[in-house]
Structures are given as structure tokens and as C-alpha cells.
Amino acid sequence: MRKSDKRRSSSLLGNSARVPLKWLSAAVALAVVATTGPATADGPGREPAAESHEPGVEPTPERPPTSEVSWLSFPGGAFAVDSLGHTVRYRACDGDTGRVADPNMQVAAGVASGAVVVGGTAYRYRVPLVGRSEGTLEVIQRHRPPTTLTGVVVTSPQPPTDPVAGARLFPLSGQLARVVADASLNPAGVTVRDLSGRYGDQQIAVNGSLRPKAASVIKLWILVELLRRVDCGQVALDDGVLVTPQDVVGGTGQLQFETFPQVVTLHRLAQYLIKYSDNVAANVLITYLGGFAPVNALIDSMNQRSTILARRMLDSAAAQRGEENYTSPDDVVSLLGAVWDGEILTPASRDLMIGFMREQTLNTKIPAALPPGVPVAHKTGDLPDASHDVGYYLIPGTETAVAFLTAGPMATGDETVRRMARTVYDFLVTPVDGAVEE
């Protein structure tokens, strides 16, 4: 598995649960305006971003793509920047500023820079709006020397590392567009990102901003938030959680068939959350993490604007009130790519998460569409009006992140997902430029 090459000047991870920040110099006085309400899936007045490439169009490496939103990846956290809305958010092992305004943010030459003060702590930043660049964040508190954090900037999509190689992935867009067009009963969206470098880490999408109900795909964000806390030293996977009969719900999963009350380890809850898509585990972990807000804070810190956790699993009353979980193919691949590249989790937690995804027992979509034995790690999502499968193709040398999402009837949606999954596989195993595969 390829890891990002990241230079860090300071780490907020360690054996302790919290690492103190540096105190603000008394001379610093900057206005801060905090946004109100929980993290939301869509920014105000924001339209989905248009696709940056069409099949067969040559990229322009002299001017790499920029984004109005980007986030700085560093150990244990993220610093998110919205250059259009002039807001930022610091979220790490030692705290969360929430989304705050920086009306004096400077945006020039593809770089956002500025400073905000929250709770007596100053955050001075210089964050490029071009993915894979290097950004810096200085954290200043009173009576202590500043802490400087240096990390990789993440955008959605990340620009290719090799635009020439990336252009070879563009024909897949046309093939997937035909599958999507044929799915008359199921609005569908698909996003694919090369993780191996074979296609220059290129990302392509067809209806990548489609925003159906998330179904159980939302469980990936629940797991990442848990593992992020493990990485911060705030919890341990062998910690136990009391599960009571009141926590039991139906649908997918294995815990519902056990006897309660009993103490279940975080490791087993995390594993069952993915392996069996366990609804009991999901609801227990939502409560354990502190409700919806921490998961939505994770989503917001990565600037994933189409995703939100708004109800528990099988909460039909909440669904009737219009409280629903949503996501998009682009947001899913944004998360999967950040996990793969070690930008939101440590390598150990990343490997554990992908291991759980490899154990997935609901295998009627991506695995069913591929020849037996093709290695995949994935997570399904099913509702009467949604069918999804997302994850990683782990073909050696051609590792790829994929997100296949559909709305409409589940049965026909399942078939659409299988067709998209097979289309991607067939493209990946086809020799590139006439080369002979051995």
C-alpha cells in the first residue's frame, strides 16, 4: 500500500490523550465570528462543483486545479479552509474551534492565508488551495513558544501526480456514463480515484455530486471518528461499552441476536459496524462518540459538503420528520483517499479499517460483479430507495478507490452498482497502451 510522503515539523500525537497548545501573545487581537448550528452537509448558496475533466480532454499540468475549499492534514487532525466563505476550522487531538470566520483572509496566487483567535489561542495559517501542496499552521498561546504544523493539503478532488498518465483514465468516464444513462429507474453516480500511480493518481466521476440517502455507507465516517480518537490516545479499542436491551434494533447485523445487557469492546463494535453492517453497533457508537455532532465535525473538517449524519439506524420516526443521512460519490472517495494516504488516520488505524472492510459479509454487489478471488475492501448501503457499494479494489499495482451510489428501487439499483463495478474492473485489467499483462 502506497503512503503519502509527508513532512511534519510537529506532531500532536503521543502517548497522552492531549497535547497542550501554545498560548497567544498578548499583542494579538483578531476578531472571530463563530458560525451557529451543527455541521451541515451543504455550504450556504453553494452549487455542486462541475466536473473538471471530460473524457479524452488533455489536462493542463502548467496550471494545476485549485479549489475554494482545502484542508491541511497533520498528525491527529485537520485545518479546513473555505476561501469563498472566508471560514476556517481547526480540529485535532487537543480541541475543535468549530467553523469560524476570518473576514481578513487573504487569497492570492492559489494560497489562502490569515489568522484567527479562538478561546485565547491564535491560529496563523498559510494553506494552498492546490491539493498535494504543503501548507503550514502556527498555533500560538500565551507564555509558550509557537507550535508549527506542516502538512499536505487535501482538496476534492486531489490533482493527479502525473497528468499524462492520468489522461489514460479518462476513457473510463465515457464507459461509466453509458451505464449511468442506461439506469433509467435509478439515478446513479460514480467516482473513481487511482491510488496506485498507474494512472497518475487521477480521479474521474460521472454525477459525482449526486446526493442520495447514505444508508449504511455513513458508518464509514462513524468508524473514522472512533479510530481518530484511538490515534489521539483518547480511547483504546479494548475499552468496553455497556450495551442494553434498549440499544437493540433490527436490520443488518449480529449483535441483535445476543443477550443484553453486556459489555462489548470498542474493537468488536468497530469490526461489526463494517463486517456485518451492524445497526446496533452503529447506534451504540454514535452515543459513545457524543451524538451526531462529532461525526459531522469530522465531515466538516474535511470540507465534505454533501455528507451529513442526521439520524440513527432504523429510526423511522426521525426519517418521517425529514431527518436523513446523505452523502455523494465525491465525498466518499474524498474520505477513502484520505484514509488510504494516511491523511486522517495513522497507518495502523488505516490498516485496521481496511481490514474490517475486507471482512465485509454483504457481498452481493462489488464482489459479485468481479471474478472470484479479486481482492476488495468495501462497504455496502441499502434502503428501499437506495443501493450503494463503495471501497477499494486491491488489485496489486492497480489499487483504486471507488464509490457507486444509486437512488431509486433497490433491486435495480443493485444491478446498476454491479454493472458499474464490473466496468471499472474490466478497464483496470485491460493492458495500458497495448502492453501485455503477464
C-alpha positions in Angstrom: 0.0 0.0 0.0 1.4 3.4 -1.0 1.7 6.0 1.7 1.9 9.8 1.2 5.3 11.3 1.6 4.6 13.9 4.2 7.0 16.2 6.1 5.8 17.1 9.6 7.5 19.7 11.7 5.5 18.9 14.8 3.2 16.1 16.0 0.1 16.3 18.2 0.1 12.5 18.6 1.7 10.8 21.5 1.1 8.5 24.5 -1.1 11.1 26.2 -4.7 11.8 25.3 -4.0 15.6 24.9 -1.1 17.7 23.9 -1.3 21.4 25.1 -1.3 24.1 22.5 0.9 27.3 22.8 -0.5 30.4 24.4 -1.3 33.5 22.5 0.9 36.6 22.7 -1.0 39.4 24.4 -0.4 41.7 21.5 -2.5 39.6 19.1 -6.1 40.7 18.8 -8.1 39.3 16.0 -11.9 39.2 15.6 -13.6 35.9 15.4 -17.2 35.1 14.4 -18.3 31.6 15.0 -20.9 30.0 12.8 -24.0 28.7 14.6 -25.7 25.3 14.5 -24.4 21.9 13.7 -22.1 21.0 10.8 -24.2 21.0 7.7 -23.8 19.0 4.5 -24.1 21.9 2.1 -22.5 25.3 2.3 -24.9 28.2 2.0 -25.7 29.1 -1.5 -23.2 26.6 -2.9 -23.8 24.7 -6.1 -22.1 21.3 -6.7 -18.8 21.7 -8.4 -18.7 20.9 -12.1 -16.6 18.0 -13.3 -13.0 19.2 -14.1 -12.4 16.9 -17.0 -14.3 15.3 -19.9 -13.2 12.0 -21.4 -10.3 12.4 -23.7 -9.5 16.1 -22.8 -5.9 16.7 -22.1 -5.1 18.1 -18.7 -3.0 21.2 -18.3 -0.2 20.5 -15.9 1.1 24.0 -16.0 -1.9 25.2 -14.1 -3.0 22.5 -11.5 -6.6 22.6 -10.4 -7.4 24.8 -7.4 -10.4 24.5 -5.0 -12.3 27.0 -2.9 -12.0 24.6 -0.1 -9.0 22.7 1.1 -7.8 21.2 4.4 -4.3 20.8 5.9 -3.5 17.3 7.0 -1.3 16.9 10.1 -0.9 14.2 12.8 -4.2 13.9 14.7 -6.2 16.5 12.9 -7.1 18.9 10.2 -7.2 22.6 9.5 -10.0 23.3 7.0 -10.2 26.4 4.8 -13.1 27.8 2.8 -11.6 30.6 0.7 -15.0 31.6 -0.8 -16.8 31.8 2.6 -13.7 33.0 4.4 -14.1 30.5 7.2 -11.6 28.0 8.8 -11.8 25.2 11.3 -9.1 23.6 13.4 -9.9 20.1 14.7 -7.3 17.9 16.3 -6.5 15.8 19.3 -6.4 18.8 21.6 -9.6 20.5 20.6 -12.0 21.9 18.0 -12.6 25.5 17.2 -15.7 24.9 15.3 -16.2 26.7 12.0 -15.1 30.3 12.5 -15.0 33.3 10.2 -11.8 35.1 9.1 -13.1 38.2 7.3 -9.5 39.3 6.7 -8.4 36.1 4.9 -6.1 36.8 2.0 -6.5 34.7 -1.1 -3.8 35.3 -3.7 -1.8 33.1 -6.2 -3.8 30.0 -5.1 -3.0 30.4 -1.4 -5.3 31.3 1.5 -3.6 32.9 4.5 -4.7 34.7 7.6 -5.1 34.3 11.3 -7.9 33.8 13.8 -8.1 33.7 17.6 -10.4 31.3 19.4 -10.5 30.9 23.1 -7.2 32.7 23.6 -5.4 30.7 21.0 -4.2 32.1 17.7 -4.1 30.1 14.5 -1.9 31.6 11.8 -2.1 29.7 8.5 -0.8 29.6 5.0 -2.8 26.9 3.1 -2.5 26.5 -0.7 -5.7 25.8 -2.5 -3.9 23.2 -4.7 -4.0 19.7 -3.4 -0.8 17.8 -2.6 0.9 21.1 -1.9 2.5 21.8 1.5 0.8 24.1 4.0 1.7 25.4 7.4 -0.2 26.3 10.6 1.2 28.1 13.5 -0.5 27.7 16.8 0.2 30.4 19.4 -0.7 30.5 23.1 0.4 32.8 25.8 3.7 32.2 27.7 4.8 29.3 25.4 6.7 29.1 22.1 4.6 28.7 19.0 3.9 25.2 17.6 4.3 25.0 13.8 2.4 22.2 12.0 3.4 21.4 8.4 1.4 19.0 6.3 -0.1 18.0 3.0 -3.0 20.0 1.6 -6.1 17.9 0.6 -8.7 19.0 -1.9 -11.6 17.2 -3.5 -10.5 16.0 -6.0 -6.8 15.8 -5.4 -5.0 16.8 -8.6 -3.1 14.0 -10.4 0.5 13.4 -9.6 1.1 12.7 -13.3 -1.4 14.3 -15.7 -0.1 12.4 -18.7 -0.6 9.0 -17.0 -3.9 10.4 -15.6 -5.3 11.1 -19.1 -5.3 7.3 -19.7 -8.1 7.0 -17.1 -10.4 9.4 -19.0 -12.0 6.8 -21.3 -13.4 5.1 -18.3 -15.7 8.1 -17.8 -17.4 7.5 -21.1 -17.9 3.8 -20.3 -19.4 4.6 -16.9 -21.6 7.4 -18.4 -23.2 4.8 -20.6 -24.0 2.6 -17.6 -25.5 5.5 -15.7 -27.5 6.6 -18.7 -28.9 3.1 -19.1 -30.1 3.0 -15.4 -33.5 4.6 -16.2 -35.0 3.7 -12.9 -32.0 4.6 -10.7 -30.3 8.0 -10.7 -26.6 6.9 -10.3 -23.3 8.5 -9.5 -19.8 7.1 -9.5 -16.4 8.4 -8.6 -13.1 6.6 -9.1 -9.6 7.5 -7.9 -6.4 5.8 -8.9 -4.3 5.1 -5.7 -1.5 3.1 -7.3 0.1 5.8 -9.5 -0.6 3.7 -12.6 -3.0 6.4 -13.8 -1.1 9.2 -12.1 -3.5 9.2 -9.1 -6.2 10.6 -11.4 -9.8 11.0 -10.3 -12.8 10.7 -12.6 -16.5 10.9 -11.9 -19.9 10.7 -13.5 -22.6 12.5 -11.4 -20.0 12.7 -8.6 -22.1 15.2 -6.8 -25.3 13.0 -6.7 -26.6 13.2 -3.2 -28.8 10.1 -2.3 -29.6 8.8 1.1 -26.3 7.5 2.6 -27.8 4.3 4.1 -25.0 2.3 5.8 -22.2 4.0 3.9 -22.4 6.7 6.7 -20.9 4.1 9.0 -17.5 4.7 7.4 -17.4 8.2 9.0 -18.5 6.8 12.4 -15.6 4.4 12.2 -13.1 7.0 11.2 -14.1 9.3 14.0 -13.6 6.4 16.5 -10.2 5.5 15.1 -9.1 9.1 15.1 -9.7 9.2 18.8 -7.7 6.0 19.2 -4.9 7.7 17.3 -5.1 10.6 19.7 -4.8 8.3 22.7 -8.2 9.4 24.0 -9.7 5.8 23.8 -8.5 2.3 23.4 -10.1 -0.4 21.3 -10.1 -2.8 24.2 -12.3 -0.3 26.2 -15.7 -1.7 26.9 -19.2 -0.2 26.3 -22.3 -1.3 28.1 -25.0 -2.3 25.5 -28.5 -2.6 26.9 -31.7 -4.2 25.5 -32.9 -0.7 24.7 -30.0 -0.4 22.2 -31.1 -3.3 20.1 -32.6 -2.6 16.6 -33.2 -4.9 13.7 -32.0 -4.8 10.1 -28.4 -5.9 9.3 -26.0 -7.1 12.0 -25.2 -9.8 14.5 -25.4 -8.1 17.9 -29.2 -8.0 17.8 -29.1 -11.8 18.3 -27.0 -11.7 21.5 -28.2 -11.4 25.1 -28.1 -8.0 26.8 -27.0 -6.2 28.9 -23.4 -6.9 28.2 -20.1 -5.0 27.9 -18.9 -5.0 24.3 -15.4 -3.8 23.4 -14.9 -0.9 21.0 -12.9 -3.2 18.8 -15.8 -5.6 18.3 -18.3 -2.7 17.8 -16.0 -1.3 15.2 -15.5 -4.6 13.4 -19.2 -5.5 13.4 -20.1 -2.0 12.2 -18.4 -2.8 8.9 -18.1 -6.6 8.7 -21.9 -7.1 9.3 -23.0 -3.5 8.8 -24.3 -3.9 12.3 -27.0 -1.3 13.2 -26.8 -1.9 16.9 -23.0 -1.2 16.8 -23.7 1.9 14.8 -26.2 3.4 17.2 -24.1 2.5 20.3 -21.0 4.1 18.7 -23.0 7.3 17.8 -23.9 7.6 21.5 -20.4 6.7 22.7 -18.9 9.4 20.4 -21.3 12.0 21.8 -24.1 12.0 19.2 -24.2 13.3 15.7 -22.2 16.5 16.2 -18.7 14.9 16.5 -19.2 12.9 13.3 -20.5 15.9 11.5 -17.5 17.9 12.8 -15.2 15.3 11.3 -17.1 15.6 8.0 -16.9 19.4 8.1 -13.2 19.4 9.0 -12.6 17.6 5.7 -14.9 20.0 3.8 -17.2 17.2 2.6 -20.2 19.3 1.8 -22.7 16.7 0.7 -22.4 14.4 3.7 -24.3 14.5 7.0 -25.3 12.2 9.8 -28.8 13.3 11.0 -30.4 10.1 12.3 -29.6 6.8 13.9 -30.0 3.5 12.1 -33.6 2.3 11.7 -35.0 5.4 13.3 -38.2 5.6 11.2 -39.7 8.4 13.2 -36.7 10.6 12.5 -36.9 9.7 8.8 -40.5 10.7 8.7 -39.6 14.0 10.2 -37.2 14.5 7.3 -34.0 13.8 9.3 -31.9 11.8 7.0 -28.3 10.8 6.3 -26.8 11.8 2.9 -23.6 11.6 1.0 -22.2 11.7 -2.5 -19.7 9.7 -4.6 -17.2 12.5 -4.5 -17.4 12.8 -0.7 -17.0 9.0 -0.2 -13.9 8.9 -2.4 -12.6 12.0 -0.6 -12.8 10.1 2.7 -11.4 6.8 1.2 -8.5 8.7 -0.4 -7.6 10.5 2.9 -7.7 7.2 4.8 -5.5 5.5 2.2 -3.0 8.2 2.1 -2.7 8.4 5.9 -4.1 12.0 5.9 -6.7 11.5 8.6 -5.7 8.2 10.4 -2.3 6.7 11.4 -1.1 3.8 9.3 -2.1 1.3 12.0 -5.7 2.6 12.2 -5.9 2.9 8.4 -4.9 -0.8 8.0 -7.4 -1.8 10.7 -10.2 0.0 8.9 -9.3 -1.5 5.5 -9.0 -4.9 7.2 -12.6 -4.6 8.5 -13.7 -3.6 5.0 -12.0 -6.7 3.6 -14.1 -8.8 6.0 -17.4 -7.4 4.7 -20.0 -10.2 4.6 -22.6 -8.5 2.4 -21.1 -9.3 -0.9 -23.9 -9.2 -3.5 -22.6 -6.1 -5.3 -18.9 -5.3 -6.0 -17.6 -8.8 -5.2 -20.5 -10.5 -7.1 -19.6 -8.5 -10.2 -16.0 -9.4 -10.2 -14.2 -12.7 -10.9 -13.8 -14.9 -7.8 -10.7 -14.0 -5.8 -10.3 -10.4 -6.8 -9.3 -8.6 -3.6 -11.6 -5.8 -2.5 -12.4 -4.0 0.7 -15.8 -2.4 0.7 -18.9 -1.1 2.5 -22.5 -1.5 1.3 -25.5 0.6 1.8 -29.1 -0.5 1.3 -32.5 1.1 1.7 -35.7 0.5 -0.2 -34.8 3.6 -2.3 -31.0 3.4 -2.3 -28.3 0.9 -3.2 -24.6 1.6 -2.8 -21.2 -0.1 -2.6 -18.0 1.8 -2.0 -14.4 0.9 -1.2 -11.1 -0.3 -2.6 -10.1 -2.5 -5.5 -6.9 -4.0 -4.1 -5.5 -5.5 -7.3 -1.7 -5.3 -6.8 -0.3 -2.4 -8.8 -3.8 -1.1 -9.6 -5.2 -0.1 -6.3 -8.3 2.1 -6.8 -10.9 3.8 -4.6 -14.5 3.6 -5.9 -17.9 4.8 -4.9 -21.0 3.5 -6.6 -24.2 5.2 -5.4 -27.8 5.0 -6.6 -31.2 6.2 -5.7 -34.5 4.6 -6.7 -35.6 0.9 -6.3 -33.0 -1.2 -4.5 -33.3 -4.2 -6.8 -32.5 -2.4 -10.0 -30.0 -0.3 -8.1 -28.1 -3.4 -7.1 -27.8 -4.3 -10.7 -26.6 -0.8 -11.7 -23.9 -1.0 -9.0 -22.8 -4.4 -10.3 -22.6 -3.0 -13.8 -20.6 0.0 -12.7 -18.3 -2.2 -10.6 -17.6 -4.6 -13.5 -17.0 -1.7 -15.9 -14.3 -0.3 -13.6 -12.7 -3.8 -13.2 -12.6 -4.5 -16.9 -11.0 -1.2 -17.5 -8.4 -1.7 -14.8 -7.3 -5.1 -16.0 -7.1 -4.1 -19.7 -3.4 -3.6 -20.7 -2.4 0.1 -20.9 -1.1 1.3 -24.3 -1.1 -2.1 -25.8 1.3 -3.6 -23.1 0.9 -7.3 -22.5 -0.1 -8.2 -18.9 1.8 -11.2 -17.5 
